[in-house]
Amino acid sequence: MSKLIHVEIDDAGLPTPTPEIEQERKVAIFDLLEDNSFEIPRDDVPDGPYRLGLAIRERRLVFDVQTEAKDPAAEFHLSLGPFRQVVKDYFQICESYFDAVKKLPPSQIEAIDMGRRGIHNEGARVLQERLEGKAEIDIDTARRLFTLICVLHFGG
């Protein structure tokens, strides 16, 4: 399978992310580049590896895919609508998790973290569905990309 070798987030015009969100973004990009699968199932698109640019333009999520040599490969525009609720739920539970880490016992932190992972998995599943026919990604790649979508969706 093809893979991503570079990921760039176009956050122009977005508020500065909180330290927690910035850390999540850095970890997601690092993990994504370490291990991912990203294949475009069309004969008219060059094989990877690929460079990926993520942005929100005109209230749509944009995947700008380029070859390793920075030649255009594909561009997908996805509606943000299907992501809104799961992203909102994810951010709410992340806030609870960050607060819990500061003051709750490990058993309660673990319960909140399990909920956070469940919502994260749901977001990854939605992303895989939305990319169907455009890009094939595994669940780990979808999870990491979902984290980056959350950062963009909520403007940092």
N, CA, C and O of each residue as an XYZ file, in Angstrom:
624
protein
N       0.834     -1.202      0.000
C       0.000      0.000      0.000
C       0.869      1.253      0.000
O       1.992      1.252      0.504
N       0.333      2.300     -0.566
C       1.018      3.584     -0.529
C       0.919      4.188      0.858
O       0.154      3.721      1.702
N       1.705      5.236      1.083
C       1.689      5.861      2.400
C       1.930      7.352      2.292
O       2.297      7.871      1.238
N       1.715      8.027      3.411
C       1.989      9.458      3.518
C       3.409      9.640      4.044
O       3.835      8.957      4.975
N       4.131     10.574      3.432
C       5.496     10.862      3.885
C       5.625     12.277      4.434
O       6.660     12.635      4.996
N       4.583     13.078      4.274
C       4.604     14.458      4.768
C       3.152     14.887      4.992
O       2.280     14.598      4.172
N       2.901     15.570      6.091
C       1.567     16.101      6.381
C       1.727     17.548      6.792
O       2.541     17.887      7.650
N       0.936     18.386      6.162
C       0.961     19.814      6.475
C      -0.456     20.276      6.776
O      -1.395     19.969      6.042
N      -0.592     21.012      7.855
C      -1.888     21.548      8.262
C      -1.931     23.022      7.890
O      -1.086     23.808      8.318
N      -2.928     23.387      7.085
C      -3.119     24.794      6.733
C      -4.044     25.401      7.783
O      -5.267     25.293      7.687
N      -3.448     26.035      8.779
C      -4.243     26.623      9.851
C      -4.271     28.151      9.762
O      -4.510     28.837     10.757
N      -4.026     28.670      8.566
C      -4.079     30.117      8.360
C      -5.470     30.625      8.723
O      -6.482     30.072      8.292
N      -5.500     31.665      9.506
C      -6.768     32.262      9.903
C      -7.433     31.605     11.099
O      -8.496     32.044     11.537
N      -6.823     30.565     11.629
C      -7.387     29.899     12.806
C      -6.738     30.469     14.062
O      -5.603     30.944     14.023
N      -7.466     30.418     15.176
C      -6.872     30.875     16.429
C      -5.687     29.995     16.814
O      -5.591     28.845     16.384
N      -4.800     30.535     17.613
C      -3.661     29.762     18.109
C      -4.181     28.621     18.967
O      -4.998     28.838     19.861
N      -3.708     27.388     18.698
C      -4.198     26.252     19.487
C      -3.703     26.301     20.926
O      -2.660     26.882     21.224
N      -4.473     25.679     21.808
C      -4.050     25.554     23.201
C      -2.829     24.636     23.240
O      -2.591     23.889     22.291
N      -2.058     24.681     24.319
C      -0.901     23.776     24.411
C      -1.297     22.297     24.287
O      -0.573     21.514     23.673
N      -2.445     21.914     24.867
C      -2.890     20.524     24.775
C      -3.201     20.138     23.331
O      -2.817     19.061     22.876
N      -3.896     21.016     22.617
C      -4.259     20.732     21.226
C      -3.007     20.698     20.357
O      -2.884     19.843     19.480
N      -2.089     21.610     20.591
C      -0.841     21.633     19.821
C      -0.065     20.331     20.045
O       0.493     19.769     19.102
N      -0.031     19.858     21.281
C       0.656     18.600     21.586
C      -0.025     17.426     20.880
O       0.651     16.569     20.310
N      -1.367     17.383     20.916
C      -2.112     16.313     20.238
C      -1.794     16.320     18.740
O      -1.611     15.268     18.127
N      -1.731     17.513     18.169
C      -1.453     17.651     16.735
C      -0.057     17.133     16.408
O       0.119     16.386     15.446
N       0.939     17.528     17.208
C       2.312     17.083     16.965
C       2.426     15.567     17.073
O       3.070     14.925     16.243
N       1.800     15.000     18.098
C       1.854     13.546     18.288
C       1.151     12.837     17.131
O       1.653     11.838     16.616
N      -0.013     13.355     16.724
C      -0.756     12.726     15.626
C       0.054     12.741     14.336
O       0.093     11.736     13.626
N       0.700     13.858     14.019
C       1.510     13.934     12.798
C       2.708     13.000     12.902
O       3.012     12.282     11.949
N       3.393     12.998     14.046
C       4.543     12.116     14.227
C       4.127     10.655     14.053
O       4.747      9.912     13.293
N       3.063     10.248     14.770
C       2.598      8.865     14.684
C       2.127      8.513     13.271
O       2.370      7.408     12.786
N       1.458      9.455     12.623
C       0.967      9.235     11.267
C       2.114      8.966     10.302
O       2.039      8.061      9.472
N       3.170      9.756     10.416
C       4.297      9.585      9.500
C       5.105      8.324      9.815
O       5.747      7.758      8.930
N       5.074      7.891     11.062
C       5.781      6.663     11.443
C       5.106      5.427     10.862
O       5.782      4.487     10.443
N       3.772      5.424     10.837
C       3.040      4.239     10.408
C       1.688      4.660      9.857
O       0.837      5.142     10.604
N       1.483      4.484      8.561
C       0.200      4.812      7.958
C       0.018      4.031      6.662
O       0.965      3.482      6.101
N      -1.201      4.002      6.219
C      -1.499      3.469      4.892
C      -2.462      4.449      4.235
O      -3.480      4.819      4.820
N      -2.141      4.858      3.039
C      -2.935      5.849      2.318
C      -2.792      5.545      0.837
O      -1.737      5.765      0.243
N      -3.862      5.039      0.254
C      -3.827      4.657     -1.154
C      -5.009      5.293     -1.865
O      -6.121      5.325     -1.339
N      -4.760      5.796     -3.059
C      -5.822      6.369     -3.867
C      -6.186      5.325     -4.921
O      -5.376      5.007     -5.792
N      -7.423      4.788     -4.836
C      -7.803      3.670     -5.701
C      -8.291      4.089     -7.087
O      -9.372      3.692     -7.521
N      -7.499      4.880     -7.762
C      -7.855      5.308     -9.125
C      -6.656      5.090    -10.031
O      -5.512      5.312     -9.635
N      -6.932      4.654    -11.242
C      -5.861      4.385    -12.201
C      -5.191      5.651    -12.721
O      -4.044      5.603    -13.167
N      -5.895      6.795    -12.670
C      -5.354      8.033    -13.213
C      -4.520      8.820    -12.212
O      -4.109      9.944    -12.498
N      -4.265      8.240    -11.041
C      -3.488      8.910     -9.999
C      -2.163      8.175     -9.823
O      -2.152      6.951     -9.700
N      -1.044      8.903     -9.809
C       0.254      8.243     -9.623
C       0.319      7.529     -8.269
O      -0.320      7.943     -7.301
N       1.086      6.475     -8.224
C       1.296      5.751     -6.975
C       2.044      6.632     -5.982
O       2.775      7.547     -6.363
N       1.844      6.334     -4.701
C       2.540      7.062     -3.642
C       3.977      6.641     -3.558
O       4.438      5.838     -4.369
N       4.692      7.163     -2.598
C       4.190      7.853     -1.413
C       3.661      9.254     -1.725
O       3.953      9.844     -2.766
N       2.860      9.764     -0.764
C       2.179     11.039     -0.954
C       2.513     12.051      0.131
O       2.916     11.711      1.244
N       2.325     13.304     -0.247
C       2.359     14.434      0.675
C       0.900     14.872      0.834
O       0.156     14.929     -0.146
N       0.495     15.178      2.063
C      -0.899     15.545      2.311
C      -0.980     16.918      2.932
O      -0.292     17.217      3.907
N      -1.821     17.741      2.363
C      -2.165     19.028      2.951
C      -3.609     18.966      3.417
O      -4.489     18.576      2.650
N      -3.864     19.342      4.656
C      -5.229     19.381      5.201
C      -5.606     20.825      5.470
O      -4.815     21.592      6.019
N      -6.815     21.190      5.081
C      -7.279     22.565      5.289
C      -8.797     22.576      5.353
O      -9.461     21.613      4.970
N      -9.329     23.682      5.844
C     -10.757     23.939      5.722
C     -10.889     25.155      4.824
O     -10.350     26.227      5.098
N     -11.632     24.948      3.736
C     -11.883     26.031      2.782
C     -13.365     26.040      2.456
O     -13.951     25.005      2.138
N     -13.960     27.213      2.537
C     -15.379     27.369      2.238
C     -16.215     26.333      2.978
O     -17.119     25.723      2.406
N     -15.904     26.144      4.251
C     -16.627     25.250      5.152
C     -16.606     23.792      4.702
O     -17.546     23.038      4.952
N     -15.515     23.409      4.035
C     -15.321     22.023      3.617
C     -13.914     21.592      4.009
O     -12.979     22.393      4.013
N     -13.788     20.325      4.334
C     -12.495     19.744      4.663
C     -11.805     19.367      3.359
O     -12.359     18.624      2.549
N     -10.604     19.876      3.161
C      -9.878     19.655      1.907
C      -8.649     18.788      2.156
O      -7.815     19.089      3.010
N      -8.560     17.709      1.392
C      -7.385     16.846      1.345
C      -6.681     17.160      0.042
O      -7.192     16.844     -1.033
N      -5.517     17.778      0.123
C      -4.720     18.104     -1.058
C      -3.563     17.103     -1.104
O      -2.633     17.184     -0.301
N      -3.626     16.174     -2.033
C      -2.651     15.085     -2.106
C      -1.685     15.361     -3.251
O      -2.091     15.644     -4.378
N      -0.387     15.270     -2.932
C       0.662     15.468     -3.926
C       1.594     14.262     -3.928
O       1.649     13.494     -2.968
N       2.313     14.121     -5.015
C       3.321     13.074     -5.083
C       4.519     13.485     -4.234
O       4.583     14.598     -3.711
N       5.454     12.570     -4.113
C       6.683     12.869     -3.368
C       7.414     14.059     -3.983
O       8.056     14.832     -3.272
N       7.313     14.207     -5.313
C       7.957     15.309     -6.030
C       7.123     16.594     -6.008
O       7.458     17.562     -6.691
N       6.047     16.604     -5.233
C       5.158     17.753     -5.062
C       4.285     18.047     -6.277
O       3.803     19.167     -6.441
N       4.081     17.042     -7.132
C       3.146     17.187     -8.247
C       1.739     16.862     -7.750
O       1.580     15.976     -6.911
N       0.714     17.559     -8.250
C      -0.653     17.270     -7.819
C      -1.029     15.816     -8.122
O      -0.739     15.305     -9.204
N      -1.673     15.162     -7.164
C      -2.130     13.784     -7.357
C      -3.657     13.713     -7.283
O      -4.293     13.097     -8.138
N      -4.242     14.341     -6.265
C      -5.700     14.332     -6.098
C      -6.075     15.400     -5.079
O      -5.249     15.854     -4.287
N      -7.340     15.785     -5.125
C      -7.863     16.712     -4.127
C      -9.291     16.293     -3.815
O     -10.106     16.122     -4.722
N      -9.593     16.127     -2.533
C     -10.930     15.746     -2.093
C     -11.485     16.860     -1.225
O     -10.773     17.433     -0.400
N     -12.754     17.160     -1.416
C     -13.461     18.135     -0.593
C     -14.594     17.397      0.106
O     -15.489     16.863     -0.551
N     -14.560     17.366      1.431
C     -15.575     16.660      2.203
C     -16.395     17.649      3.020
O     -15.860     18.605      3.582
N     -17.687     17.408      3.076
C     -18.557     18.214      3.914
C     -18.173     18.005      5.377
O     -17.858     16.890      5.792
N     -18.201     19.076      6.144
C     -17.908     18.977      7.576
C     -19.107     18.479      8.376
O     -18.952     18.040      9.516
N     -20.293     18.543      7.791
C     -21.508     18.158      8.498
C     -21.440     16.816      9.208
O     -21.760     16.741     10.394
N     -21.034     15.751      8.519
C     -20.992     14.439      9.173
C     -20.005     14.358     10.340
O     -20.101     13.450     11.165
N     -19.072     15.285     10.416
C     -18.068     15.272     11.482
C     -18.463     16.110     12.692
O     -17.920     15.912     13.779
N     -19.389     17.036     12.525
C     -19.664     18.034     13.565
C     -19.944     17.425     14.942
O     -19.300     17.795     15.924
N     -20.891     16.505     15.018
C     -21.283     15.981     16.330
C     -20.165     15.167     16.963
O     -19.890     15.321     18.153
N     -19.517     14.304     16.188
C     -18.466     13.467     16.770
C     -17.266     14.318     17.192
O     -16.620     14.012     18.195
N     -16.961     15.373     16.447
C     -15.870     16.267     16.835
C     -16.237     17.021     18.107
O     -15.410     17.171     19.006
N     -17.475     17.494     18.180
C     -17.933     18.200     19.378
C     -17.856     17.267     20.591
O     -17.359     17.659     21.647
N     -18.349     16.028     20.439
C     -18.294     15.055     21.533
C     -16.852     14.763     21.935
O     -16.539     14.642     23.120
N     -15.980     14.652     20.936
C     -14.582     14.344     21.209
C     -13.925     15.470     22.010
O     -13.201     15.207     22.970
N     -14.174     16.712     21.621
C     -13.575     17.828     22.350
C     -14.115     17.927     23.769
O     -13.367     18.240     24.695
N     -15.396     17.666     23.946
C     -15.967     17.716     25.291
C     -15.336     16.658     26.187
O     -14.992     16.943     27.334
N     -15.182     15.451     25.679
C     -14.609     14.400     26.520
C     -13.118     14.634     26.730
O     -12.580     14.276     27.777
N     -12.441     15.232     25.741
C     -11.018     15.573     25.939
C     -10.873     16.602     27.056
O      -9.962     16.495     27.877
N     -11.759     17.599     27.097
C     -11.715     18.582     28.187
C     -11.888     17.895     29.525
O     -11.165     18.185     30.479
N     -12.847     16.984     29.595
C     -13.073     16.230     30.836
C     -11.839     15.425     31.205
O     -11.463     15.345     32.375
N     -11.215     14.832     30.200
C     -10.024     14.017     30.443
C      -8.880     14.882     30.984
O      -8.241     14.520     31.971
N      -8.622     16.029     30.336
C      -7.524     16.904     30.778
C      -7.784     17.421     32.197
O      -6.854     17.541     32.994
N      -9.052     17.729     32.513
C      -9.395     18.156     33.875
C      -9.223     17.004     34.861
O      -8.709     17.199     35.963
N      -9.645     15.819     34.472
C      -9.577     14.646     35.349
C      -8.143     14.297     35.708
O      -7.854     13.929     36.847
N      -7.247     14.412     34.741
C      -5.839     14.073     34.978
C      -5.272     14.916     36.121
O      -4.397     14.466     36.860
N      -5.774     16.123     36.254
C      -5.266     17.034     37.285
C      -5.798     16.722     38.684
O      -5.146     17.053     39.674
N      -6.988     16.083     38.784
C      -7.576     15.996     40.122
C      -8.323     14.717     40.476
O      -8.751     14.573     41.621
N      -8.498     13.789     39.552
C      -9.268     12.585     39.864
C      -8.370     11.364     40.028
O      -7.241     11.345     39.537
N      -8.876     10.346     40.718
C      -8.088      9.119     40.883
C      -7.982      8.353     39.561
O      -8.811      8.530     38.668
N      -6.955      7.499     39.443
C      -6.707      6.770     38.202
C      -7.912      5.997     37.657
O      -8.096      5.930     36.442
N      -8.727      5.417     38.528
C      -9.876      4.633     38.045
C     -10.869      5.507     37.273
O     -11.425      5.069     36.265
N     -11.090      6.719     37.734
C     -12.004      7.624     37.035
C     -11.371      8.170     35.755
O     -12.061      8.359     34.753
N     -10.082      8.418     35.787
C      -9.373      8.865     34.578
C      -9.464      7.780     33.510
O      -9.701      8.070     32.338
N      -9.275      6.538     33.923
C      -9.327      5.420     32.981
C     -10.699      5.308     32.324
O     -10.790      5.054     31.123
N     -11.759      5.492     33.095
C     -13.115      5.426     32.548
C     -13.346      6.527     31.516
O     -13.928      6.279     30.460
N     -12.898      7.730     31.817
C     -13.043      8.840     30.873
C     -12.214      8.573     29.624
O     -12.659      8.856     28.512
N     -11.002      8.025     29.801
C     -10.139      7.734     28.663
C     -10.754      6.661     27.760
O     -10.612      6.732     26.539
N     -11.420      5.690     28.331
C     -12.096      4.670     27.518
C     -13.186      5.312     26.668
O     -13.342      4.969     25.496
N     -13.933      6.233     27.246
C     -14.950      6.957     26.488
C     -14.336      7.790     25.384
O     -14.863      7.864     24.274
N     -13.223      8.411     25.701
C     -12.510      9.240     24.710
C     -12.067      8.381     23.535
O     -12.229      8.777     22.381
N     -11.510      7.209     23.820
C     -11.068      6.318     22.745
C     -12.244      5.849     21.891
O     -12.123      5.724     20.672
N     -13.378      5.589     22.536
C     -14.565      5.160     21.795
C     -15.048      6.226     20.820
O     -15.369      5.923     19.671
N     -15.099      7.462     21.276
C     -15.522      8.561     20.399
C     -14.489      8.776     19.297
O     -14.851      9.056     18.155
N     -13.215      8.648     19.630
C     -12.147      8.780     18.641
C     -12.295      7.715     17.556
O     -12.136      8.007     16.370
N     -12.596      6.491     17.959
C     -12.816      5.408     16.990
C     -14.016      5.705     16.091
O     -13.984      5.419     14.894
N     -15.070      6.276     16.669
C     -16.244      6.641     15.885
C     -15.880      7.699     14.841
O     -16.312      7.606     13.692
N     -15.096      8.695     15.229
C     -14.652      9.710     14.275
C     -13.818      9.102     13.158
O     -13.953      9.491     11.998
N     -12.961      8.155     13.498
C     -12.136      7.477     12.486
C     -13.014      6.692     11.523
O     -12.754      6.669     10.319
N     -14.049      6.050     12.045
C     -14.968      5.281     11.195
C     -15.708      6.221     10.228
O     -15.851      5.906      9.046
N     -16.175      7.364     10.728
C     -16.855      8.347      9.875
C     -15.903      8.802      8.770
O     -16.307      8.914      7.613
N     -14.649      9.063      9.117
C     -13.674      9.498      8.123
C     -13.469      8.422      7.058
O     -13.445      8.730      5.866
N     -13.323      7.177      7.472
C     -13.156      6.104      6.488
C     -14.359      6.041      5.544
O     -14.188      5.859      4.338
N     -15.561      6.189      6.076
C     -16.766      6.191      5.239
C     -16.758      7.356      4.255
O     -17.088      7.184      3.081
N     -16.381      8.541      4.734
C     -16.393      9.742      3.885
C     -15.337      9.669      2.784
O     -15.505     10.258      1.716
N     -14.252      8.947      3.047
C     -13.185      8.817      2.046
C     -13.393      7.630      1.103
O     -12.603      7.421      0.183
N     -14.443      6.861      1.330
C     -14.676      5.684      0.502
C     -14.715      6.059     -0.977
O     -15.433      6.974     -1.380
N     -13.930      5.335     -1.781
C     -13.837      5.601     -3.210
C     -12.828      6.684     -3.567
O     -12.461      6.837     -4.732
N     -12.378      7.441     -2.557
C     -11.403      8.506     -2.786
C     -10.019      8.099     -2.311
O      -9.029      8.265     -3.022
N      -9.964      7.557     -1.084
C      -8.702      7.107     -0.497
C      -8.993      5.929      0.424
O     -10.001      5.901      1.129
N      -8.093      4.970      0.399
C      -8.205      3.826      1.299
C      -7.193      4.008      2.422
O      -5.995      4.166      2.188
N      -7.714      3.980      3.656
C      -6.868      4.159      4.833
C      -7.235      3.104      5.871
O      -8.382      2.662      5.944
N      -6.253      2.709      6.669
C      -6.545      1.759      7.741
C      -7.059      2.529      8.964
O      -7.070      3.760      8.974
N      -7.479      1.795      9.983
C      -8.092      2.434     11.149
C      -7.104      3.310     11.917
O      -7.491      4.368     12.413
N      -5.841      2.898     12.027
C      -4.869      3.725     12.743
C      -4.611      5.033     12.008
O      -4.500      6.088     12.633
N      -4.515      4.967     10.682
C      -4.348      6.187      9.884
C      -5.577      7.075     10.044
O      -5.449      8.291     10.187
N      -6.757      6.481     10.022
C      -7.997      7.242     10.180
C      -8.052      7.923     11.547
O      -8.487      9.070     11.651
N      -7.615      7.222     12.594
C      -7.622      7.807     13.942
C      -6.714      9.040     13.995
O      -7.100     10.078     14.532
N      -5.531      8.921     13.444
C      -4.580     10.040     13.488
C      -5.061     11.208     12.639
O      -4.916     12.366     13.031
N      -5.635     10.906     11.477
C      -6.179     11.971     10.639
C      -7.380     12.631     11.325
O      -7.575     13.840     11.203
N      -8.178     11.848     12.037
C      -9.319     12.420     12.757
C      -8.851     13.430     13.802
O      -9.478     14.474     13.981
N      -7.761     13.127     14.485
C      -7.209     14.079     15.456
C      -6.886     15.401     14.765
O      -7.185     16.474     15.291
N      -6.275     15.319     13.587
C      -5.917     16.546     12.860
C      -7.148     17.279     12.361
O      -7.170     18.509     12.323
N      -8.168     16.533     11.979
C      -9.427     17.160     11.547
C     -10.068     17.909     12.720
O     -10.622     18.994     12.541
N      -9.991     17.334     13.904
C     -10.537     18.000     15.094
C      -9.864     19.357     15.310
O     -10.534     20.347     15.602
N      -8.564     19.397     15.167
C      -7.830     20.649     15.342
C      -8.318     21.691     14.333
O      -8.547     22.847     14.690
N      -8.477     21.277     13.072
C      -8.944     22.201     12.042
C     -10.409     22.580     12.242
O     -10.784     23.745     12.109
N     -11.218     21.595     12.558
C     -12.661     21.788     12.666
C     -13.013     22.814     13.725
O     -13.909     23.637     13.536
N     -12.307     22.760     14.827
C     -12.605     23.673     15.919
C     -11.682     24.892     15.904
O     -11.602     25.635     16.881
N     -10.995     25.083     14.792
C     -10.193     26.291     14.646
C      -9.082     26.406     15.649
O      -8.736     27.500     16.095
N      -8.511     25.244     16.010
C      -7.378     25.290     16.921
C      -7.837     25.201     18.345
O      -7.015     25.224     19.261
